[in-house]
């Protein structure tokens, strides 16, 4: 499905501090927070509702999801092993008064649904936060079940 959507997975981004990019326990893979990295830089930096608009946030969340899928592939080898995307946890770098976090995180949710079909339907948390590592617009963590 990635090819149908015109998406080529990047190399999974490395950790930027003292943690691992993903961990597997039993049949669940959990990614660390994925930022909107593209070609080694943060592609969307700043706060939603100030420097960035909702559409840019949507694109940032989508890019975070692409990086998360790259992490899942690194963890399990083949994406066909993903039996279910269980949960997305998203933090949106938000200016005071910005309340569009759910719409921003739809960029990630809709991509997961398109890539994985029914296996991509998931639970989700969408939070607004005042500060973000590396001034990134969005950070996304994913929990997935594998066979």
N, CA, C and O atoms as CSV, one atom per row, in Angstrom:
chain,resi,resn,atom,element,x,y,z
A,1,UNK,N,N,0.813,-1.202,0.000
A,1,UNK,CA,C,0.000,0.000,0.000
A,1,UNK,C,C,0.853,1.260,0.000
A,1,UNK,O,O,0.435,2.289,-0.531
A,2,UNK,N,N,2.036,1.193,0.586
A,2,UNK,CA,C,2.903,2.372,0.577
A,2,UNK,C,C,3.205,2.816,-0.850
A,2,UNK,O,O,3.140,4.003,-1.168
A,3,UNK,N,N,3.533,1.853,-1.703
A,3,UNK,CA,C,3.838,2.179,-3.089
A,3,UNK,C,C,2.623,2.802,-3.780
A,3,UNK,O,O,2.770,3.758,-4.541
A,4,UNK,N,N,1.431,2.271,-3.522
A,4,UNK,CA,C,0.211,2.830,-4.099
A,4,UNK,C,C,0.012,4.282,-3.680
A,4,UNK,O,O,-0.510,5.090,-4.449
A,5,UNK,N,N,0.430,4.611,-2.458
A,5,UNK,CA,C,0.285,5.967,-1.935
A,5,UNK,C,C,1.457,6.868,-2.319
A,5,UNK,O,O,1.476,8.049,-1.973
A,6,UNK,N,N,2.438,6.305,-3.040
A,6,UNK,CA,C,3.595,7.087,-3.446
A,6,UNK,C,C,4.551,7.397,-2.316
A,6,UNK,O,O,5.248,8.411,-2.347
A,7,UNK,N,N,4.588,6.524,-1.312
A,7,UNK,CA,C,5.433,6.748,-0.140
A,7,UNK,C,C,6.606,5.781,-0.163
A,7,UNK,O,O,6.424,4.567,-0.262
A,8,UNK,N,N,7.800,6.327,-0.071
A,8,UNK,CA,C,9.004,5.526,0.096
A,8,UNK,C,C,9.488,5.740,1.524
A,8,UNK,O,O,9.767,6.867,1.934
A,9,UNK,N,N,9.582,4.658,2.267
A,9,UNK,CA,C,10.001,4.789,3.659
A,9,UNK,C,C,11.455,5.240,3.744
A,9,UNK,O,O,12.313,4.732,3.022
A,10,UNK,N,N,11.723,6.189,4.622
A,10,UNK,CA,C,13.111,6.595,4.860
A,10,UNK,C,C,13.799,5.575,5.759
A,10,UNK,O,O,13.149,4.680,6.300
A,11,UNK,N,N,15.104,5.709,5.918
A,11,UNK,CA,C,15.769,4.965,6.979
A,11,UNK,C,C,15.160,5.438,8.287
A,11,UNK,O,O,14.898,6.630,8.447
A,12,UNK,N,N,14.929,4.526,9.229
A,12,UNK,CA,C,14.316,4.966,10.479
A,12,UNK,C,C,15.243,5.937,11.213
A,12,UNK,O,O,16.438,5.670,11.342
A,13,UNK,N,N,14.705,7.055,11.691
A,13,UNK,CA,C,15.538,8.027,12.407
A,13,UNK,C,C,16.150,7.413,13.659
A,13,UNK,O,O,15.515,6.612,14.345
A,14,UNK,N,N,17.375,7.793,13.944
A,14,UNK,CA,C,18.041,7.328,15.156
A,14,UNK,C,C,17.583,8.127,16.365
A,14,UNK,O,O,16.947,9.172,16.235
A,15,UNK,N,N,17.911,7.627,17.516
A,15,UNK,CA,C,17.588,8.322,18.765
A,15,UNK,C,C,18.445,9.584,18.876
A,15,UNK,O,O,19.594,9.605,18.435
A,16,UNK,N,N,17.879,10.624,19.466
A,16,UNK,CA,C,18.619,11.874,19.655
A,16,UNK,C,C,19.044,12.070,21.110
A,16,UNK,O,O,19.575,13.122,21.465
A,17,UNK,N,N,18.814,11.065,21.948
A,17,UNK,CA,C,19.203,11.132,23.362
A,17,UNK,C,C,19.406,9.693,23.863
A,17,UNK,O,O,19.658,8.788,23.067
A,18,UNK,N,N,19.300,9.490,25.153
A,18,UNK,CA,C,19.585,8.184,25.766
A,18,UNK,C,C,18.342,7.299,25.827
A,18,UNK,O,O,17.772,7.096,26.899
A,19,UNK,N,N,17.929,6.779,24.687
A,19,UNK,CA,C,16.795,5.868,24.587
A,19,UNK,C,C,16.939,5.075,23.290
A,19,UNK,O,O,17.811,5.361,22.469
A,20,UNK,N,N,16.083,4.086,23.119
A,20,UNK,CA,C,16.078,3.316,21.875
A,20,UNK,C,C,14.874,3.754,21.042
A,20,UNK,O,O,13.857,4.170,21.597
A,21,UNK,N,N,14.982,3.663,19.704
A,21,UNK,CA,C,13.881,4.121,18.849
A,21,UNK,C,C,12.609,3.275,18.948
A,21,UNK,O,O,11.517,3.760,18.653
A,22,UNK,N,N,12.749,2.028,19.356
A,22,UNK,CA,C,11.601,1.143,19.515
A,22,UNK,C,C,11.989,0.010,20.452
A,22,UNK,O,O,13.169,-0.257,20.680
A,23,UNK,N,N,10.971,-0.647,20.989
A,23,UNK,CA,C,11.189,-1.815,21.839
A,23,UNK,C,C,10.034,-2.784,21.588
A,23,UNK,O,O,8.904,-2.374,21.323
A,24,UNK,N,N,10.343,-4.069,21.676
A,24,UNK,CA,C,9.296,-5.075,21.543
A,24,UNK,C,C,9.192,-5.837,22.835
A,24,UNK,O,O,10.201,-6.258,23.402
A,25,UNK,N,N,7.969,-6.018,23.306
A,25,UNK,CA,C,7.691,-6.849,24.459
A,25,UNK,C,C,6.547,-7.776,24.059
A,25,UNK,O,O,5.453,-7.322,23.724
A,26,UNK,N,N,6.812,-9.065,24.098
A,26,UNK,CA,C,5.820,-10.016,23.614
A,26,UNK,C,C,5.511,-9.736,22.155
A,26,UNK,O,O,6.418,-9.665,21.326
A,27,UNK,N,N,4.234,-9.578,21.840
A,27,UNK,CA,C,3.847,-9.320,20.455
A,27,UNK,C,C,3.481,-7.852,20.215
A,27,UNK,O,O,2.739,-7.536,19.285
A,28,UNK,N,N,4.007,-6.957,21.060
A,28,UNK,CA,C,3.737,-5.528,20.914
A,28,UNK,C,C,5.045,-4.768,20.701
A,28,UNK,O,O,6.020,-4.961,21.426
A,29,UNK,N,N,5.041,-3.900,19.688
A,29,UNK,CA,C,6.148,-2.986,19.426
A,29,UNK,C,C,5.679,-1.592,19.811
A,29,UNK,O,O,4.578,-1.174,19.453
A,30,UNK,N,N,6.525,-0.877,20.543
A,30,UNK,CA,C,6.235,0.497,20.938
A,30,UNK,C,C,7.380,1.360,20.435
A,30,UNK,O,O,8.547,1.099,20.726
A,31,UNK,N,N,7.029,2.397,19.672
A,31,UNK,CA,C,8.075,3.300,19.196
A,31,UNK,C,C,8.281,4.425,20.205
A,31,UNK,O,O,7.369,4.784,20.950
A,32,UNK,N,N,9.470,4.965,20.216
A,32,UNK,CA,C,9.706,6.214,20.917
A,32,UNK,C,C,9.021,7.312,20.116
A,32,UNK,O,O,8.540,7.072,19.009
A,33,UNK,N,N,8.977,8.501,20.670
A,33,UNK,CA,C,8.351,9.620,19.980
A,33,UNK,C,C,9.055,9.923,18.670
A,33,UNK,O,O,10.266,10.143,18.644
A,34,UNK,N,N,8.303,9.934,17.595
A,34,UNK,CA,C,8.833,10.213,16.260
A,34,UNK,C,C,8.554,11.664,15.911
A,34,UNK,O,O,7.430,12.149,16.047
A,35,UNK,N,N,9.582,12.338,15.465
A,35,UNK,CA,C,9.468,13.740,15.080
A,35,UNK,C,C,9.341,13.839,13.562
A,35,UNK,O,O,9.561,12.851,12.861
A,36,UNK,N,N,8.990,15.009,13.047
A,36,UNK,CA,C,8.844,15.167,11.596
A,36,UNK,C,C,10.192,15.345,10.891
A,36,UNK,O,O,10.445,16.368,10.255
A,37,UNK,N,N,11.050,14.327,11.019
A,37,UNK,CA,C,12.356,14.339,10.350
A,37,UNK,C,C,12.164,14.096,8.865
A,37,UNK,O,O,11.366,13.248,8.465
A,38,UNK,N,N,12.891,14.833,8.056
A,38,UNK,CA,C,12.933,14.592,6.617
A,38,UNK,C,C,14.321,14.989,6.135
A,38,UNK,O,O,14.733,16.142,6.268
A,39,UNK,N,N,15.033,14.021,5.576
A,39,UNK,CA,C,16.387,14.257,5.080
A,39,UNK,C,C,17.298,14.862,6.154
A,39,UNK,O,O,18.109,15.744,5.873
A,40,UNK,N,N,17.149,14.371,7.382
A,40,UNK,CA,C,18.040,14.778,8.466
A,40,UNK,C,C,17.717,16.096,9.132
A,40,UNK,O,O,18.477,16.552,9.986
A,41,UNK,N,N,16.600,16.726,8.763
A,41,UNK,CA,C,16.213,17.971,9.434
A,41,UNK,C,C,14.760,17.880,9.896
A,41,UNK,O,O,13.983,17.078,9.378
A,42,UNK,N,N,14.405,18.708,10.872
A,42,UNK,CA,C,13.012,18.810,11.296
A,42,UNK,C,C,12.287,19.620,10.227
A,42,UNK,O,O,12.552,20.810,10.056
A,43,UNK,N,N,11.376,18.976,9.511
A,43,UNK,CA,C,10.707,19.612,8.378
A,43,UNK,C,C,9.639,20.613,8.814
A,43,UNK,O,O,9.335,21.548,8.073
A,44,UNK,N,N,9.077,20.435,9.981
A,44,UNK,CA,C,8.048,21.335,10.501
A,44,UNK,C,C,8.429,21.715,11.921
A,44,UNK,O,O,8.313,20.909,12.844
A,45,UNK,N,N,8.886,22.949,12.088
A,45,UNK,CA,C,9.292,23.449,13.395
A,45,UNK,C,C,8.404,24.624,13.776
A,45,UNK,O,O,8.003,25.416,12.924
A,46,UNK,N,N,8.106,24.725,15.051
A,46,UNK,CA,C,7.308,25.839,15.555
A,46,UNK,C,C,6.007,25.372,16.165
A,46,UNK,O,O,5.686,24.183,16.188
A,47,UNK,N,N,5.267,26.355,16.662
A,47,UNK,CA,C,4.009,26.071,17.347
A,47,UNK,C,C,2.830,26.203,16.389
A,47,UNK,O,O,2.767,27.112,15.561
A,48,UNK,N,N,1.897,25.260,16.534
A,48,UNK,CA,C,0.642,25.338,15.803
A,48,UNK,C,C,-0.170,26.481,16.396
A,48,UNK,O,O,-0.255,26.639,17.614
A,49,UNK,N,N,-0.758,27.264,15.520
A,49,UNK,CA,C,-1.523,28.418,15.965
A,49,UNK,C,C,-0.665,29.668,16.100
A,49,UNK,O,O,-1.171,30.732,16.456
A,50,UNK,N,N,0.628,29.549,15.818
A,50,UNK,CA,C,1.535,30.705,15.822
A,50,UNK,C,C,2.321,30.658,14.515
A,50,UNK,O,O,1.917,31.273,13.528
A,51,UNK,N,N,3.432,29.938,14.501
A,51,UNK,CA,C,4.254,29.860,13.286
A,51,UNK,C,C,3.674,28.929,12.222
A,51,UNK,O,O,3.960,29.087,11.035
A,52,UNK,N,N,2.873,27.975,12.639
A,52,UNK,CA,C,2.338,26.968,11.715
A,52,UNK,C,C,0.819,26.928,11.779
A,52,UNK,O,O,0.221,27.187,12.824
A,53,UNK,N,N,0.198,26.596,10.635
A,53,UNK,CA,C,-1.256,26.462,10.617
A,53,UNK,C,C,-1.637,24.979,10.721
A,53,UNK,O,O,-0.780,24.095,10.714
A,54,UNK,N,N,-2.933,24.742,10.816
A,54,UNK,CA,C,-3.431,23.382,11.017
A,54,UNK,C,C,-3.027,22.432,9.891
A,54,UNK,O,O,-2.701,21.275,10.155
A,55,UNK,N,N,-3.042,22.896,8.644
A,55,UNK,CA,C,-2.656,22.044,7.518
A,55,UNK,C,C,-1.183,21.653,7.609
A,55,UNK,O,O,-0.832,20.508,7.321
A,56,UNK,N,N,-0.326,22.575,8.001
A,56,UNK,CA,C,1.092,22.247,8.188
A,56,UNK,C,C,1.252,21.242,9.326
A,56,UNK,O,O,2.099,20.352,9.251
A,57,UNK,N,N,0.453,21.378,10.367
A,57,UNK,CA,C,0.480,20.407,11.461
A,57,UNK,C,C,0.051,19.030,10.995
A,57,UNK,O,O,0.639,18.022,11.387
A,58,UNK,N,N,-0.975,18.988,10.159
A,58,UNK,CA,C,-1.450,17.728,9.579
A,58,UNK,C,C,-0.312,17.053,8.811
A,58,UNK,O,O,-0.089,15.852,8.959
A,59,UNK,N,N,0.403,17.821,7.996
A,59,UNK,CA,C,1.519,17.280,7.218
A,59,UNK,C,C,2.656,16.826,8.135
A,59,UNK,O,O,3.307,15.818,7.865
A,60,UNK,N,N,2.893,17.563,9.212
A,60,UNK,CA,C,3.919,17.173,10.184
A,60,UNK,C,C,3.554,15.839,10.831
A,60,UNK,O,O,4.405,14.959,10.967
A,61,UNK,N,N,2.293,15.688,11.228
A,61,UNK,CA,C,1.839,14.434,11.841
A,61,UNK,C,C,1.953,13.281,10.855
A,61,UNK,O,O,2.328,12.173,11.237
A,62,UNK,N,N,1.635,13.532,9.597
A,62,UNK,CA,C,1.757,12.508,8.559
A,62,UNK,C,C,3.216,12.076,8.417
A,62,UNK,O,O,3.505,10.885,8.298
A,63,UNK,N,N,4.127,13.039,8.430
A,63,UNK,CA,C,5.547,12.725,8.331
A,63,UNK,C,C,6.027,11.944,9.557
A,63,UNK,O,O,6.830,11.020,9.427
A,64,UNK,N,N,5.544,12.306,10.733
A,64,UNK,CA,C,5.865,11.529,11.937
A,64,UNK,C,C,5.397,10.081,11.782
A,64,UNK,O,O,6.094,9.149,12.181
A,65,UNK,N,N,4.208,9.905,11.200
A,65,UNK,CA,C,3.672,8.555,10.998
A,65,UNK,C,C,4.521,7.771,10.010
A,65,UNK,O,O,4.735,6.574,10.201
A,66,UNK,N,N,5.007,8.416,8.965
A,66,UNK,CA,C,5.898,7.735,8.021
A,66,UNK,C,C,7.157,7.271,8.744
A,66,UNK,O,O,7.613,6.147,8.532
A,67,UNK,N,N,7.722,8.126,9.595
A,67,UNK,CA,C,8.906,7.739,10.361
A,67,UNK,C,C,8.593,6.614,11.344
A,67,UNK,O,O,9.423,5.733,11.568
A,68,UNK,N,N,7.392,6.642,11.932
A,68,UNK,CA,C,6.992,5.565,12.839
A,68,UNK,C,C,6.845,4.242,12.084
A,68,UNK,O,O,7.233,3.191,12.594
A,69,UNK,N,N,6.291,4.290,10.881
A,69,UNK,CA,C,6.171,3.067,10.077
A,69,UNK,C,C,7.566,2.532,9.738
A,69,UNK,O,O,7.783,1.321,9.731
A,70,UNK,N,N,8.505,3.432,9.459
A,70,UNK,CA,C,9.884,2.995,9.210
A,70,UNK,C,C,10.455,2.300,10.446
A,70,UNK,O,O,11.181,1.313,10.321
A,71,UNK,N,N,10.137,2.800,11.626
A,71,UNK,CA,C,10.595,2.157,12.869
A,71,UNK,C,C,9.940,0.780,13.023
A,71,UNK,O,O,10.605,-0.186,13.396
A,72,UNK,N,N,8.647,0.691,12.738
A,72,UNK,CA,C,7.958,-0.602,12.843
A,72,UNK,C,C,8.566,-1.622,11.894
A,72,UNK,O,O,8.738,-2.787,12.252
A,73,UNK,N,N,8.892,-1.181,10.677
A,73,UNK,CA,C,9.516,-2.094,9.718
A,73,UNK,C,C,10.886,-2.543,10.214
A,73,UNK,O,O,11.244,-3.713,10.071
A,74,UNK,N,N,11.654,-1.624,10.795
A,74,UNK,CA,C,12.961,-1.986,11.355
A,74,UNK,C,C,12.794,-2.997,12.485
A,74,UNK,O,O,13.622,-3.893,12.651
A,75,UNK,N,N,11.730,-2.853,13.254
A,75,UNK,CA,C,11.509,-3.725,14.407
A,75,UNK,C,C,11.068,-5.126,14.007
A,75,UNK,O,O,11.511,-6.108,14.603
A,76,UNK,N,N,10.194,-5.230,12.998
A,76,UNK,CA,C,9.618,-6.545,12.701
A,76,UNK,C,C,10.034,-7.108,11.343
A,76,UNK,O,O,9.660,-8.230,10.999
A,77,UNK,N,N,10.793,-6.349,10.579
A,77,UNK,CA,C,11.279,-6.858,9.302
A,77,UNK,C,C,10.340,-6.619,8.139
A,77,UNK,O,O,10.742,-6.034,7.133
A,78,UNK,N,N,9.120,-7.050,8.253
A,78,UNK,CA,C,8.123,-6.904,7.190
A,78,UNK,C,C,6.843,-6.332,7.778
A,78,UNK,O,O,6.366,-6.802,8.811
A,79,UNK,N,N,6.290,-5.325,7.126
A,79,UNK,CA,C,5.066,-4.694,7.633
A,79,UNK,C,C,3.865,-5.628,7.590
A,79,UNK,O,O,2.873,-5.386,8.277
A,80,UNK,N,N,3.936,-6.692,6.794
A,80,UNK,CA,C,2.850,-7.679,6.783
A,80,UNK,C,C,2.699,-8.361,8.133
A,80,UNK,O,O,1.654,-8.944,8.422
A,81,UNK,N,N,3.734,-8.293,8.960
A,81,UNK,CA,C,3.656,-8.883,10.305
A,81,UNK,C,C,2.834,-8.035,11.271
A,81,UNK,O,O,2.459,-8.510,12.343
A,82,UNK,N,N,2.551,-6.790,10.906
A,82,UNK,CA,C,1.726,-5.933,11.768
A,82,UNK,C,C,0.293,-6.428,11.678
A,82,UNK,O,O,-0.318,-6.391,10.609
A,83,UNK,N,N,-0.244,-6.892,12.802
A,83,UNK,CA,C,-1.621,-7.373,12.805
A,83,UNK,C,C,-2.605,-6.288,13.212
A,83,UNK,O,O,-3.793,-6.374,12.902
A,84,UNK,N,N,-2.105,-5.250,13.917
A,84,UNK,CA,C,-2.995,-4.165,14.347
A,84,UNK,C,C,-2.162,-2.994,14.844
A,84,UNK,O,O,-1.202,-3.170,15.595
A,85,UNK,N,N,-2.539,-1.808,14.420
A,85,UNK,CA,C,-2.029,-0.596,15.058
A,85,UNK,C,C,-2.939,-0.386,16.262
A,85,UNK,O,O,-4.141,-0.167,16.107
A,86,UNK,N,N,-2.373,-0.452,17.442
A,86,UNK,CA,C,-3.182,-0.395,18.654
A,86,UNK,C,C,-3.476,1.033,19.101
A,86,UNK,O,O,-4.601,1.363,19.474
A,87,UNK,N,N,-2.431,1.884,19.056
A,87,UNK,CA,C,-2.586,3.211,19.642
A,87,UNK,C,C,-1.599,4.193,19.031
A,87,UNK,O,O,-0.448,3.851,18.760
A,88,UNK,N,N,-2.062,5.410,18.818
A,88,UNK,CA,C,-1.201,6.533,18.484
A,88,UNK,C,C,-1.273,7.511,19.655
A,88,UNK,O,O,-2.354,7.817,20.158
A,89,UNK,N,N,-0.124,7.987,20.075
A,89,UNK,CA,C,-0.078,9.016,21.104
A,89,UNK,C,C,0.659,10.206,20.514
A,89,UNK,O,O,1.849,10.125,20.211
A,90,UNK,N,N,-0.057,11.312,20.354
A,90,UNK,CA,C,0.513,12.472,19.696
A,90,UNK,C,C,0.547,13.691,20.581
A,90,UNK,O,O,-0.399,13.977,21.315
A,91,UNK,N,N,1.660,14.411,20.500
A,91,UNK,CA,C,1.813,15.693,21.166
A,91,UNK,C,C,1.965,16.753,20.091
A,91,UNK,O,O,2.788,16.622,19.184
A,92,UNK,N,N,1.173,17.793,20.198
A,92,UNK,CA,C,1.182,18.876,19.236
A,92,UNK,C,C,1.724,20.123,19.919
A,92,UNK,O,O,1.187,20.566,20.933
A,93,UNK,N,N,2.780,20.680,19.366
A,93,UNK,CA,C,3.421,21.891,19.884
A,93,UNK,C,C,2.450,23.044,19.648
A,93,UNK,O,O,2.315,23.516,18.519
A,94,UNK,N,N,1.775,23.501,20.696
A,94,UNK,CA,C,0.630,24.386,20.544
A,94,UNK,C,C,0.836,25.751,21.182
A,94,UNK,O,O,1.321,25.864,22.308
A,95,UNK,N,N,0.456,26.788,20.437
A,95,UNK,CA,C,0.407,28.142,20.981
A,95,UNK,C,C,-0.805,28.246,21.906
A,95,UNK,O,O,-1.734,27.444,21.806
A,96,UNK,N,N,-0.797,29.225,22.799
A,96,UNK,CA,C,-1.932,29.458,23.688
A,96,UNK,C,C,-3.189,29.640,22.847
A,96,UNK,O,O,-3.212,30.428,21.901
A,97,UNK,N,N,-4.228,28.900,23.205
A,97,UNK,CA,C,-5.503,29.015,22.524
A,97,UNK,C,C,-5.698,28.066,21.355
A,97,UNK,O,O,-6.821,27.926,20.871
A,98,UNK,N,N,-4.633,27.401,20.879
A,98,UNK,CA,C,-4.795,26.460,19.767
A,98,UNK,C,C,-5.471,25.194,20.282
A,98,UNK,O,O,-5.009,24.590,21.250
A,99,UNK,N,N,-6.562,24.793,19.637
A,99,UNK,CA,C,-7.313,23.612,20.074
A,99,UNK,C,C,-7.544,22.620,18.944
A,99,UNK,O,O,-8.450,21.791,19.032
A,100,UNK,N,N,-6.742,22.686,17.882
A,100,UNK,CA,C,-6.925,21.803,16.746
A,100,UNK,C,C,-6.073,20.549,16.789
A,100,UNK,O,O,-5.773,19.971,15.745
A,101,UNK,N,N,-5.677,20.120,17.977
A,101,UNK,CA,C,-4.825,18.929,18.082
A,101,UNK,C,C,-5.439,17.701,17.418
A,101,UNK,O,O,-4.721,16.979,16.726
A,102,UNK,N,N,-6.739,17.428,17.594
A,102,UNK,CA,C,-7.302,16.251,16.919
A,102,UNK,C,C,-7.188,16.324,15.398
A,102,UNK,O,O,-6.881,15.320,14.755
A,103,UNK,N,N,-7.429,17.493,14.819
A,103,UNK,CA,C,-7.340,17.636,13.372
A,103,UNK,C,C,-5.897,17.478,12.896
A,103,UNK,O,O,-5.659,16.902,11.835
A,104,UNK,N,N,-4.943,17.978,13.659
A,104,UNK,CA,C,-3.524,17.805,13.321
A,104,UNK,C,C,-3.177,16.325,13.314
A,104,UNK,O,O,-2.578,15.835,12.356
A,105,UNK,N,N,-3.544,15.608,14.369
A,105,UNK,CA,C,-3.201,14.188,14.482
A,105,UNK,C,C,-3.917,13.330,13.451
A,105,UNK,O,O,-3.519,12.189,13.219
A,106,UNK,N,N,-4.969,13.861,12.827
A,106,UNK,CA,C,-5.600,13.118,11.738
A,106,UNK,C,C,-4.606,12.832,10.616
A,106,UNK,O,O,-4.774,11.856,9.886
A,107,UNK,N,N,-3.576,13.663,10.464
A,107,UNK,CA,C,-2.547,13.403,9.458
A,107,UNK,C,C,-1.886,12.057,9.668
A,107,UNK,O,O,-1.578,11.358,8.703
A,108,UNK,N,N,-1.663,11.686,10.921
A,108,UNK,CA,C,-1.086,10.380,11.245
A,108,UNK,C,C,-2.140,9.282,11.193
A,108,UNK,O,O,-1.902,8.217,10.623
A,109,UNK,N,N,-3.296,9.537,11.782
A,109,UNK,CA,C,-4.343,8.509,11.836
A,109,UNK,C,C,-4.806,8.094,10.448
A,109,UNK,O,O,-4.932,6.904,10.160
A,110,UNK,N,N,-5.058,9.075,9.590
A,110,UNK,CA,C,-5.535,8.745,8.257
A,110,UNK,C,C,-4.485,7.975,7.463
A,110,UNK,O,O,-4.826,7.080,6.689
A,111,UNK,N,N,-3.205,8.319,7.649
A,111,UNK,CA,C,-2.163,7.575,6.949
A,111,UNK,C,C,-2.130,6.127,7.429
A,111,UNK,O,O,-2.050,5.211,6.611
A,112,UNK,N,N,-2.190,5.906,8.739
A,112,UNK,CA,C,-2.191,4.527,9.259
A,112,UNK,C,C,-3.372,3.740,8.695
A,112,UNK,O,O,-3.235,2.571,8.334
A,113,UNK,N,N,-4.531,4.392,8.622
A,113,UNK,CA,C,-5.714,3.708,8.096
A,113,UNK,C,C,-5.543,3.379,6.620
A,113,UNK,O,O,-5.948,2.305,6.177
A,114,UNK,N,N,-4.949,4.286,5.853
A,114,UNK,CA,C,-4.727,4.031,4.421
A,114,UNK,C,C,-3.680,2.932,4.209
A,114,UNK,O,O,-3.853,2.070,3.346
A,115,UNK,N,N,-2.622,2.959,4.975
A,115,UNK,CA,C,-1.538,1.986,4.794
A,115,UNK,C,C,-1.956,0.592,5.249
A,115,UNK,O,O,-1.706,-0.391,4.552
A,116,UNK,N,N,-2.593,0.504,6.416
A,116,UNK,CA,C,-2.868,-0.803,7.008
A,116,UNK,C,C,-4.322,-1.255,6.863
A,116,UNK,O,O,-4.660,-2.358,7.291
A,117,UNK,N,N,-5.186,-0.435,6.274
A,117,UNK,CA,C,-6.591,-0.817,6.147
A,117,UNK,C,C,-7.212,-1.003,7.518
A,117,UNK,O,O,-6.947,-0.223,8.433
A,118,UNK,N,N,-8.035,-2.028,7.668
A,118,UNK,CA,C,-8.696,-2.281,8.955
A,118,UNK,C,C,-7.697,-2.531,10.073
A,118,UNK,O,O,-8.001,-2.281,11.239
A,119,UNK,N,N,-6.510,-3.022,9.733
A,119,UNK,CA,C,-5.482,-3.257,10.754
A,119,UNK,C,C,-4.935,-1.936,11.291
A,119,UNK,O,O,-4.261,-1.918,12.321
A,120,UNK,N,N,-5.217,-0.841,10.605
A,120,UNK,CA,C,-4.721,0.461,11.017
A,120,UNK,C,C,-5.649,1.226,11.951
A,120,UNK,O,O,-5.264,2.263,12.491
A,121,UNK,N,N,-6.878,0.725,12.150
A,121,UNK,CA,C,-7.811,1.395,13.066
A,121,UNK,C,C,-7.262,1.300,14.483
A,121,UNK,O,O,-6.847,0.224,14.914
A,122,UNK,N,N,-7.254,2.410,15.210
A,122,UNK,CA,C,-6.505,2.479,16.464
A,122,UNK,C,C,-7.183,3.411,17.463
A,122,UNK,O,O,-8.069,4.192,17.114
A,123,UNK,N,N,-6.743,3.308,18.709
A,123,UNK,CA,C,-7.098,4.299,19.714
A,123,UNK,C,C,-6.072,5.420,19.628
A,123,UNK,O,O,-5.018,5.254,19.014
A,124,UNK,N,N,-6.382,6.577,20.250
A,124,UNK,CA,C,-5.474,7.698,20.082
A,124,UNK,C,C,-5.598,8.692,21.229
A,124,UNK,O,O,-6.664,8.858,21.821
A,125,UNK,N,N,-4.484,9.344,21.523
A,125,UNK,CA,C,-4.450,10.507,22.402
A,125,UNK,C,C,-3.833,11.647,21.612
A,125,UNK,O,O,-2.802,11.468,20.962
A,126,UNK,N,N,-4.460,12.826,21.662
A,126,UNK,CA,C,-3.946,14.018,20.987
A,126,UNK,C,C,-3.851,15.132,22.019
A,126,UNK,O,O,-4.869,15.664,22.463
A,127,UNK,N,N,-2.641,15.478,22.395
A,127,UNK,CA,C,-2.423,16.487,23.428
A,127,UNK,C,C,-1.708,17.701,22.870
A,127,UNK,O,O,-0.887,17.586,21.961
A,128,UNK,N,N,-2.020,18.858,23.413
A,128,UNK,CA,C,-1.283,20.071,23.102
A,128,UNK,C,C,-0.279,20.332,24.210
A,128,UNK,O,O,-0.611,20.254,25.393
A,129,UNK,N,N,0.959,20.644,23.820
A,129,UNK,CA,C,1.979,20.946,24.813
A,129,UNK,C,C,2.661,22.261,24.451
A,129,UNK,O,O,2.662,22.685,23.295
A,130,UNK,N,N,3.243,22.896,25.474
A,130,UNK,CA,C,3.822,24.225,25.315
A,130,UNK,C,C,5.208,24.215,24.687
A,130,UNK,O,O,5.545,25.140,23.948
A,131,UNK,N,N,6.002,23.220,24.953
A,131,UNK,CA,C,7.358,23.133,24.394
A,131,UNK,C,C,7.575,21.739,23.843
A,131,UNK,O,O,6.966,20.775,24.307
A,132,UNK,N,N,8.456,21.635,22.840
A,132,UNK,CA,C,8.697,20.356,22.170
A,132,UNK,C,C,10.189,20.201,21.903
A,132,UNK,O,O,10.863,21.185,21.599
A,133,UNK,N,N,10.720,18.979,22.010
A,133,UNK,CA,C,12.124,18.758,21.665
A,133,UNK,C,C,12.426,19.246,20.247
A,133,UNK,O,O,11.654,18.996,19.321
A,134,UNK,N,N,13.535,19.931,20.087
A,134,UNK,CA,C,14.014,20.425,18.793
A,134,UNK,C,C,13.009,21.343,18.094
A,134,UNK,O,O,13.070,21.527,16.879
A,135,UNK,N,N,12.083,21.919,18.872
A,135,UNK,CA,C,11.066,22.832,18.352
A,135,UNK,C,C,10.160,22.158,17.315
A,135,UNK,O,O,9.526,22.843,16.513
A,136,UNK,N,N,10.096,20.821,17.326
A,136,UNK,CA,C,9.266,20.084,16.375
A,136,UNK,C,C,7.790,20.416,16.578
A,136,UNK,O,O,7.347,20.669,17.698
A,137,UNK,N,N,7.044,20.411,15.486
A,137,UNK,CA,C,5.619,20.724,15.536
A,137,UNK,C,C,4.805,19.605,16.170
A,137,UNK,O,O,3.816,19.869,16.853
A,138,UNK,N,N,5.215,18.352,15.949
A,138,UNK,CA,C,4.448,17.190,16.399
A,138,UNK,C,C,5.427,16.097,16.812
A,138,UNK,O,O,6.517,15.970,16.254
A,139,UNK,N,N,5.010,15.311,17.803
A,139,UNK,CA,C,5.737,14.099,18.182
A,139,UNK,C,C,4.703,12.979,18.281
A,139,UNK,O,O,3.628,13.168,18.849
A,140,UNK,N,N,5.036,11.810,17.724
A,140,UNK,CA,C,4.083,10.704,17.652
A,140,UNK,C,C,4.731,9.415,18.115
A,140,UNK,O,O,5.827,9.065,17.676
A,141,UNK,N,N,4.042,8.706,19.012
A,141,UNK,CA,C,4.449,7.354,19.412
A,141,UNK,C,C,3.383,6.383,18.953
A,141,UNK,O,O,2.197,6.714,18.927
A,142,UNK,N,N,3.813,5.168,18.586
A,142,UNK,CA,C,2.896,4.166,18.050
A,142,UNK,C,C,3.080,2.857,18.796
A,142,UNK,O,O,4.199,2.448,19.107
A,143,UNK,N,N,1.958,2.209,19.076
A,143,UNK,CA,C,1.972,0.847,19.619
A,143,UNK,C,C,1.303,-0.049,18.583
A,143,UNK,O,O,0.200,0.230,18.114
A,144,UNK,N,N,1.998,-1.133,18.237
A,144,UNK,CA,C,1.482,-2.044,17.219
A,144,UNK,C,C,1.622,-3.490,17.686
A,144,UNK,O,O,2.577,-3.851,18.375
A,145,UNK,N,N,0.653,-4.299,17.296
A,145,UNK,CA,C,0.679,-5.740,17.559
A,145,UNK,C,C,1.282,-6.426,16.321
A,145,UNK,O,O,0.968,-6.076,15.184
A,146,UNK,N,N,2.154,-7.410,16.576
A,146,UNK,CA,C,2.769,-8.151,15.481
A,146,UNK,C,C,2.539,-9.643,15.658
A,146,UNK,O,O,2.328,-10.133,16.768
A,147,UNK,N,N,2.584,-10.355,14.530
A,147,UNK,CA,C,2.436,-11.815,14.584
A,147,UNK,C,C,3.790,-12.444,14.763
A,147,UNK,O,O,3.898,-13.668,14.834
